[in-house]
């Protein structure tokens, strides 16, 4: 809907539903009023809202957000020191609008009666338009002043709120400063909002530095950046120089697709040059942005003991595991899935990855591990289909010395124990034997493991990620897989699309080729062949095909003949009409033109081409030319 029409619609809505308030709020607030009535079905005259958690729920909720609370506490305390004595309550919420921390003025009872306490739920669906709920819904800093609150009962509040984002541009929560009975104009809260915004950015930066303390990080400031410390951009890089995290300022400046980009796409220097210019982080440097519009102060921080990763020959970066955003590429379905995965990271939720063989389930599992707070701990993978049934029990659960004949004298740690503190990836979980399913369920439920021959249980703290290409619900119906284990493993399920279903096949092919051999390119016929294939082996098959093509290609160009023969045959059979995209040979193109001109009359076409009918048929078979009415 055009902006002018939407503004008129909102004005009419406000006049209809809030005629007594005598104000026309800014668009973000009017939109929130509209949601409060049309989506959440709230009554603005509601006097009491049951929005307070129980004491047990509060303790559980704070425990779930322990790391966030620990990082944010310094920012909350800093803001409180500056505004509490002036009559402001300072609140910290999570991404669901539930308050986790509160710092109140001396006359605290006035504020607690208004719900300004730990455990209050301020989501728009419960409290309508309010500082915390609307800042989360709009993802922007704002002030909700007195009667701008949807519920008339909250009209005594004036709330200045800023959302807080994590290092992957996902909401963590909000920072809020609220005063009571403020009769002054909304403009008087401008400085309060700026102060709240500043401390929210400081919390974000603390979260970023804690999350990436073991990585190379960059700090970028414009020449006038000293005037606005909140505008400092922070970027974290992997060993190949790709962005794996950033603060909110970086995403706002560089774009929402920042993750996965190479640093030399953002700055006129690669990772090696940055290390050289800054002497490994010992000094700052200045660089101009690619568009030459800004001169940036660039600071690099290298973690203690950092050693520059060796570069592959030919200038290509050393192999690194791709991050979640790189794996998702430009496919909207995968991008949405990655956003969901990031929301459950580090929340003790088991993840089940499904999809055809070769879609990249293990790559996603590794990327999830690297994105989690467990990234410095082990990532341990077990393929349940690749180990004989007689060995899988000892592989998974381990054993102690002398527990059975033929056992190692020293015993053996199983995969579960090896992964302690980190991530266990159970690939092809559908192939796990039934009796081991029962034992695995018990271990996951009790969070302790007793190895074969052991006497003392081992306490377990693992993130479990499972994967399968099988239909587990159908296996449950056939009593081949335990239903209770399925629900234990399937806290969040993500289906990886087959390569043929991905909307970004072209971009994916180009990126994988660039990773394999910088400067190598595809001919039009080779590219069309790759795009037109059904790819039963998915990304794994594509990678193998590109590796072969890179090895066989000459002159920096991959031709159709450099690709595996089964790909070329597959395209010829599946796309007989797209001949211009399959055939490079001049004779084949000439024959096709003659056949079309003669309307596929074989005798006339053979005569026009100066060959016999038998020769024409032989050449048609050779070049994969099929008469249209015979396709099928």
PyMOL commands that set and color helices and strands:
alter all, ss='L'
color gray80, all
select helices_A, chain A and resi 3-17+27-38+55-64+66-86+108-112+124-127+131-138+146-148+152-154+186-211+225-227+229-231+248-254+263-266+271-277+313-315+324-328+332-344+361-371+389-397+415-418+429-431+434-446+472-477+483-489+499-501+505-516+524-532+538-552+560-562+565-574+579-581+586-597+602-609+613-623+628-630
alter helices_A, ss='H'
color red, helices_A
select strands_A, chain A and resi 88-94+99-103+142-145+157-165+171-180+216-222+233-237+243-246+285-288+295-301+351-354+379-383+398-399+412-413+423-427+448-449+458-459+463-468+492-495+521-522+557-558
alter strands_A, ss='S'
color yellow, strands_A
deselect
rebuild
show_as cartoon
